[in-house]
Amino acid sequence: MPSYIDTSTIVAIVASTALIYVSWSSLPNWARLYSRKDVEGSKDANDDLANPVAIINKLKEMMAIVAAEGDETTPDNLTYWQIVAALYSMIHLYTEIKAQDADYRDKLYDNDRKDDDIKLDELKELKAALEYADWAYETSFPALSANCKQAGLDLLRHDTATEPGRVGHFIALDHKNKTAIIALKGTSTLADALTDLVAVPKEHCCHFDVPHDAKPRDTNNIFCHEGIHTAALWMADDIQDTIEYVFLPLKYKVLITGHSLGAGTACLLGMELRARIPAFRKNHTDLRVLAFATPAVVSYEASKQCSPFITSVVNNCDIVPRASISNMVVMNKLVLKVNEKLDAKGHKLDTWASLHKYYKEEVAKIDDDLLISTEELDVFFDETHAAPEKDVDHLYVPGRCVVMWDKGDNDNHEIGGIVTDCGMKMLRQIELSNTMVTDHFCTGYHDNMAKLIEQLEQS
């Protein structure tokens, strides 16, 4: 497979790094525990992420899927310099489009509005949940306890899990609103990264949308991100009894939240608990999920069906919600289209010198000569994004989506906000930007949400 946007290479590097831990002196605790187990009679190593052998096998499977998907859309003769030139040209293209039509990006976001504007009260609730999701990264029990106390919460439990297939979390009680809060930590360790990377779409039977008094169907299969689903199942097994025999009898509602890996786990955990506990299927208020920077973790139909009780928030160009295999394929196709346009213009970009010259003469200037017209781009994405419901093994951001974006210089960097869903075209492509990483951080979510709240309060 060619080496541009080479996800499989990244996976291989991380996997190789993990293998260094095989030396006994540096084994993490989860691997040490496995090395002491009597393997005979235990469950098959491929059934979960409980040991290094399972992790390596899952990463190999993931690499094979990425290679297969990429090979379908990437010719072997595309050189490194052509790929870099195409990426440069894509960024330059959007810069020129913005110079011609400052509202072009705003219109792309607004066109996928599926509901009324985001409401002020909901934003304030989301802001509070984001605070809890941010606190889940805290490793100090006293510091977390102090945060909870200041917010009027009683901290019940703090788990700083460091194993693949598990996530750190805390559970706290909001007695005033009779709500149990489960906040799940995002990626901060190698073990978390391995959970993220095992992104094989796994089929799972989950009856989260069956009425509480109806008999579950024989099959209600969804596809989900295997690594994150493993973490969600672990959490569900761990807390189900507490919810059923403590929180529900006390008439406490359950709010699950998280950021990044924690957001994906929160969504799949919410779906699993709703499937397991009939009381949660009586309404859409006793169990809710408010997730931030949520990765693509479920199939299209499942994402649409869980929207009454799951809300995912995406900030601007955040790369994580867009980092899916299907979006990689879209990126590959766009790179090919750009490369064809460059060839048609006579640009032979196969060396560093030719790329440097192209950058100085073409990319460094802004003019009206667009490499691809906005009309062509619209047609390209319309064709590429057709019939998502047929992509049963591709994964999407779950639930109802609240999307925020920076409107740019011409609008004094006001923040736009819409309610949409996983089918939104701007979520189904990787948006190249110098903020695509920083937009993912909790601080980026805090800042833009605060700006949007201030705008709505002043309007």
Buried (B, 14 or more C-beta within 10 A) or exposed (E): BBEBBBBBBEBBEBBEEBEEBEEEEEBBEBBEEBEEEEEEEEEEBEEBBBBBEBBBBBBEBBBEBBBEBBEEBBEEEBBEBBBBBBBBBBEBBBEBBBEEEBEBBBEBBEEBBEBEEBEBEEBBBBBBBBBBBBBBBBEEEEEBBEBBEEBEBEBBEBBBBBBBBBBBBBBBBBEEEEBBBBBBBBBBBBBBBBBBBBBBBBBBEBBBBBEEEEEEEEEBEBBBBBBBBBBBBBBBEEBBEBBBEBBBEEEBBBBBBBBBBBBBBBBBBBBBBBBBBBEBBEEBEBBBBBBBBBBBBBBBBBBBBBBEBBBBBBBBBBBBBBBBBBBBBBBBBBBBBBBEBBEEEEBEBEEEEBBEEBBEEBBEEEEEEBBBEBEEBEEBBEEBBEEBEEBBBBBBBBBBBBBBBBBBEEEEEBBBBBBBBBBBBBBBBBBBBEBBEBBBBBEBBBBBBBBBBEBBEEE
